[in-house]
Amino acid sequence: MKIDSISSWLPTFKDNTSPLVIAGPCSAESLEQVLSTAHALKNIPAVKIFRAGIWKPRTRPNNFEGLGEIALPWLHEVKKQTGLLTTTEVATAKHVELCLKNGVDILWIGARTTANPFSVQEIADALKGVDIPVMIKNPINADLQLWIGAIERINNAGITKLIAIHRGFSVADKLEFRNDPLWRIPMELKVKFPNLPLLCDPSHITGERELIQKVCQKAMDLDMNGLIIETHLNPEKAWSDAAQQITPEKLNTILTELALKTQYSNDAGFEAELNILRAQIDRLDNELLHTLQLRSNVVEKIAFAKIEQNITALQSSRFDTLMKERLDTGKTLGLDEGFIKEIFDSIHEQSVKLQTDLFERSKK
């Protein structure tokens, strides 16, 4: 993919010196609310782009779904009065058309839309021949390929000013956050497309304003390029997602307290020490790979033994016992339970696949 750096189209943003910050209310509620918020945000140097929802896709009907087209001129007025660039969510070709007509600077595609390739393609078709930055949020389900597919569809339309937004994933088991960050997925995206700017949306990940600082810092620790944070002058009275919005004052405090890190150090001694430790990691990874190969060999022997005895490839009770033992051992070693479970779920899945493949071959 051909991807332009943010600084090439946003000269006021300097890569690797500070995070790009996009802020504004979840929804545009009135001209006064939009302008007052924008003027407050203008005083925060890191904020370069003003966000506000015009169309709000909601899970159920009869909830506030945005003011629609009548609010678009308000974004134009924000830019005129503050100089901030503006962005809003689009979900249809008609939304794209109206945003372009009203001079919106940046479009974003929401999580529900990203999950539907037909909808993304409709937006991509509407963007052909247009030179405008587009941000693509991850799909609501934890599917990296679906996220990549949406980015590729927009890129294939000729859009090179692309940004990915990590806003967390919907999961059955709600734990600390509204949406599970599943940090490994955006990190995999970053590895696959190192030139693709990646922002974090802590508002939608947390669902609670008290947790936003924590997620912002985690995003910076993972070398993400910036943040998109819902900001409202009076969050408790917001028309949508009140619990996850913060005031401009709180936003400024969060940004001021962020501990920013760099990828590299000018200390030659540190770099040498780091290279030694990385070499140890490389050796350990190779040992892991060889161990997995040996394990696969044993799994094959088990499969052939099962074929001879005409028994099934999967014994669920055996796996339940195995998982409990591995989790107990991991806990004793001080390893994260979720991490161990994810690893052995994957190992078990591969083992079953290997056995079932051998079972199928034996029938031929």
Summary of the structure (lengths in Angstrom):
residues: 364
radius of gyration: 24.1
end to end distance: 43.2
largest distance: 78.7
contacts: 1123
relative contact order: 0.10
helix: 54%
strand: 12%
